[in-house]
Amino acid sequence: MKTKLASLLLASAFSLSAFQAVAADKVVLQLKWVTQAQFAGYYVAKDKGFYEAEGLDVEIKPGGPDIAPPQVIAGGGADVVVDWMPSALATREKGVALVNIAQPFKSSGMMLTCLKESGVATPADFKGKTLGVWFFGNEYPFLSWMSHLGLKTDGGPDGVTVLKQGFNVDPLIQKQAACISTMTYNEYWQVIDAGIKPEDLVVFKYQDQGVATLEDGLYALEDKLKDPAFKEKMVKFVRASMKGWKYAEANPDEAADIVLENDATGAQTEAHQKRMMSEVAKLTAGSNGALDEADYKRTVDSLLKGGSDPVITKEPVGAFTHEITDAALK
């Protein structure tokens, strides 16, 4: 009798777990870059069971140098993507209707890092210099800044020469460029780790130059957001993700360890990820996930003021929604 009862209980447990597995809503998240502390909030939300508690089965897809999140979501490879707003708005204008549903990053971490010996002391000194720039959508903030400065990017004597920068710091180390693109939480520290002292560098933060644009927002397709079931899934996803981000801010070392556990490549180091997490926490601080309309307007205005070559040519309509965060943060 006991054996039969035990079998029935076991069968019930299996049935319940099978039901829960079937009941969990699948969400595919495409990251903008490889597994690193830049995306700690999502890995923490998964590791800590925040997604599971919302009834979600979240797959986190790492990015890379040949992966453009807007292309992935347009092709049906993701439900939601992490992208920078300049890229998302440019993509929207080209016909892929991305909508910002949440904005975990409040501040910009983008910089130009220059060798002091190159003679660059102020932005006026960029003229005639070679500057390293990331592409795949990351070039838009740079192009907007150069337009603000009145500098062409065609390599002429009155402008700058753009070096298409790989996702490393080699052009600065090898002195192929006076300045390169860096993030406060990543490449800047690679320069330092390569043996260049902070006092031998001049750093220009986009945030300080008044040309900062929003980074690392969450974007979904407009058509999919018309489906109430999909919207509800995004509400749950954003709510759990922001729990993950706030946990990561409060527990940076643990968050970095969780990221390392999810790094299938084994390329990341503990020291680098912990340092990165402490810097990323400065950028997510002050955000509850809801997009600040003043930050949005600043980004749009910056991108529209591109002179003869603006990143976007008209004021976007419907490029963000507060519906998801309003419901998620109740």
SVG drawing of the C-alpha trace seen along z (x, -y; Angstrom):
<svg xmlns="http://www.w3.org/2000/svg" viewBox="-5 -73 59 75">
<polyline fill="none" stroke="black" stroke-width="0.4" points="0.0,0.0 2.8,-2.4 4.6,-1.6 1.5,-2.3 1.0,-5.6 4.6,-6.6 4.2,-5.8 1.1,-7.9 2.8,-10.8 5.9,-10.5 3.7,-10.4 1.8,-13.5 5.1,-15.3 6.3,-14.5 2.9,-15.6 3.1,-18.9 6.7,-19.6 5.8,-18.6 2.8,-21.0 5.0,-23.8 7.5,-23.2 4.7,-23.4 3.1,-26.4 6.2,-28.5 6.2,-31.2 9.3,-31.1 11.1,-34.5 14.2,-34.8 16.5,-37.7 19.2,-38.8 22.1,-40.6 24.1,-43.4 27.4,-41.8 29.1,-38.7 28.3,-37.4 29.7,-40.0 28.7,-42.1 27.2,-44.7 24.2,-42.3 24.4,-41.1 20.8,-41.9 19.4,-39.4 21.7,-36.6 21.0,-37.4 17.2,-37.3 17.6,-33.9 20.0,-32.5 17.9,-33.8 14.6,-32.4 13.0,-35.8 12.0,-34.8 10.8,-31.4 8.7,-33.1 6.9,-35.1 6.2,-31.8 8.9,-32.6 11.4,-30.4 14.0,-32.9 16.8,-32.0 19.6,-34.6 21.5,-34.7 24.9,-36.3 25.9,-38.7 29.2,-39.2 31.0,-41.2 28.8,-39.8 25.5,-39.9 23.2,-42.9 20.2,-42.7 17.8,-44.5 18.5,-42.0 18.0,-39.1 14.6,-40.3 13.5,-41.3 14.3,-37.8 12.2,-36.2 15.3,-35.1 14.3,-36.9 11.3,-38.4 13.2,-41.2 16.7,-42.7 19.2,-44.9 20.3,-47.8 21.4,-51.4 18.7,-53.9 20.6,-55.5 20.8,-52.1 17.1,-51.3 15.8,-54.7 17.9,-54.4 16.6,-50.9 13.0,-52.1 13.3,-54.8 14.6,-52.1 11.4,-50.1 12.0,-47.7 9.5,-49.1 11.5,-48.7 9.8,-50.0 11.6,-50.8 9.7,-49.0 12.2,-49.6 15.4,-51.5 17.6,-49.9 20.6,-52.1 20.2,-55.7 23.6,-57.0 26.0,-56.6 29.3,-54.7 30.7,-55.7 33.9,-57.6 36.7,-58.5 40.0,-57.6 43.1,-59.4 46.8,-59.2 48.0,-62.5 51.1,-62.3 48.9,-62.6 48.2,-66.2 44.5,-65.8 43.6,-67.9 40.1,-69.2 37.5,-68.1 38.8,-70.9 42.0,-68.9 40.2,-66.0 40.6,-67.8 43.0,-66.1 43.3,-63.1 42.5,-59.4 39.7,-58.2 38.7,-54.6 35.0,-54.0 32.9,-50.9 30.3,-50.1 27.3,-47.7 25.0,-50.5 27.6,-51.8 28.8,-54.5 25.7,-56.6 26.5,-58.4 30.0,-59.2 28.7,-60.5 26.2,-62.7 29.0,-64.1 31.2,-64.9 28.3,-66.7 27.8,-68.8 31.5,-69.7 31.2,-70.5 33.8,-67.9 33.4,-65.8 34.3,-62.1 35.6,-61.7 39.3,-62.0 39.7,-65.5 41.9,-68.1 39.0,-69.8 37.6,-66.6 38.7,-63.4 39.7,-60.0 37.6,-57.2 39.3,-53.9 36.8,-51.1 37.7,-49.8 37.5,-46.1 36.2,-45.3 39.6,-45.7 42.0,-48.5 44.9,-47.6 44.7,-50.8 45.6,-52.9 48.2,-50.5 49.8,-50.3 49.3,-54.1 47.3,-53.7 44.7,-56.1 45.0,-59.2 41.7,-58.1 39.6,-55.0 36.1,-54.2 35.9,-52.7 33.3,-52.1 33.8,-53.1 33.2,-49.5 35.3,-47.6 37.8,-48.8 39.2,-51.7 40.4,-49.1 41.8,-47.0 44.0,-50.1 45.1,-50.4 45.8,-46.6 47.9,-46.9 50.3,-49.1 49.3,-52.6 49.0,-54.8 45.8,-56.9 47.9,-60.1 49.1,-59.3 45.5,-59.4 42.9,-62.0 39.3,-60.8 36.1,-62.4 32.9,-61.0 29.9,-61.5 27.9,-62.2 30.1,-65.1 30.2,-66.5 26.4,-66.9 26.0,-64.3 25.2,-61.3 22.5,-59.0 20.7,-56.2 22.3,-52.8 21.2,-49.3 17.5,-49.6 15.0,-46.8 13.3,-46.7 10.4,-44.7 8.6,-44.8 5.6,-47.1 3.4,-44.5 4.0,-41.9 3.1,-44.5 -0.4,-44.7 -0.9,-41.1 -2.2,-41.3 -0.6,-38.0 2.8,-39.1 2.5,-42.4 1.7,-40.6 4.8,-38.4 6.9,-41.5 5.5,-43.0 6.6,-39.9 10.0,-39.9 10.7,-43.6 9.5,-43.2 11.8,-40.2 14.7,-41.8 14.6,-45.0 14.7,-42.8 17.8,-41.3 19.4,-44.6 18.7,-46.0 20.0,-42.8 23.2,-43.1 23.7,-46.8 23.4,-45.8 25.6,-42.6 28.1,-43.4 30.6,-40.7 28.0,-38.0 26.5,-39.3 29.9,-39.1 30.3,-35.5 26.9,-34.6 28.0,-36.2 31.2,-34.1 29.2,-30.9 27.2,-31.7 30.3,-32.5 30.4,-29.4 33.6,-30.7 35.7,-30.9 37.2,-34.1 36.2,-36.4 38.2,-36.8 37.0,-37.3 38.9,-40.5 37.7,-42.1 34.0,-41.1 34.0,-42.4 35.5,-45.7 33.0,-45.9 30.1,-45.2 31.1,-48.0 31.2,-50.4 28.0,-49.2 26.2,-49.7 26.9,-53.4 25.1,-53.4 22.0,-51.6 21.8,-53.5 18.8,-55.9 16.7,-53.8 13.7,-51.8 13.4,-50.6 11.0,-53.3 12.2,-55.4 12.8,-59.0 11.2,-61.2 13.7,-63.9 16.5,-61.4 14.6,-60.2 14.2,-63.8 17.9,-64.6 18.8,-61.5 16.4,-62.3 17.5,-65.9 21.1,-64.9 20.5,-62.5 18.4,-64.9 21.1,-67.7 23.4,-65.9 23.9,-68.7 23.9,-67.3 24.1,-63.7 21.8,-63.2 21.4,-59.8 17.6,-60.1 15.8,-62.6 12.5,-63.1 11.0,-63.0 10.2,-59.3 6.5,-58.5 5.7,-55.5 9.3,-54.7 8.7,-54.0 5.9,-52.9 5.5,-53.3 2.7,-50.6 5.0,-47.8 6.9,-49.5 3.7,-51.1 2.3,-47.6 5.5,-46.0 6.4,-48.5 2.9,-48.8"/>
</svg>
